[in-house]
């Protein structure tokens, strides 16, 4: 789904809303009609969040390290889930073999993989 003509990308973690590096990344990807938002999730709400991922307005979700292993397990995947993205009527995934820190550089690299 588009929001103001841009595809929505969520960065899901404990403390992501309002992170300065998200603004930096949004400036870098503005010409690609993409927009990153931070979504703060606590451990108790993670199950609800991940269960409703396919039906959300978000096209792509990038998981912060604290949720990468839990997200992979939810979808029955090996390793750590970095990205879940809508691919037609289904979700597709990008995983890693180890927990991955997400900073502005890593976030840009991950977005380039799906953009």
Secondary structure, 3 states (H helix, E strand, C coil): CEECCEEEEEEEECCCCCCHHHHHHHHHHHHHCEEEEEEECCHHHHHHHHHCHHHCCCCEEEECHHHHHHHHHHCCCCCEEEEEEEECCEEEEEEECCCCCCCHHHHHHHHHHHC
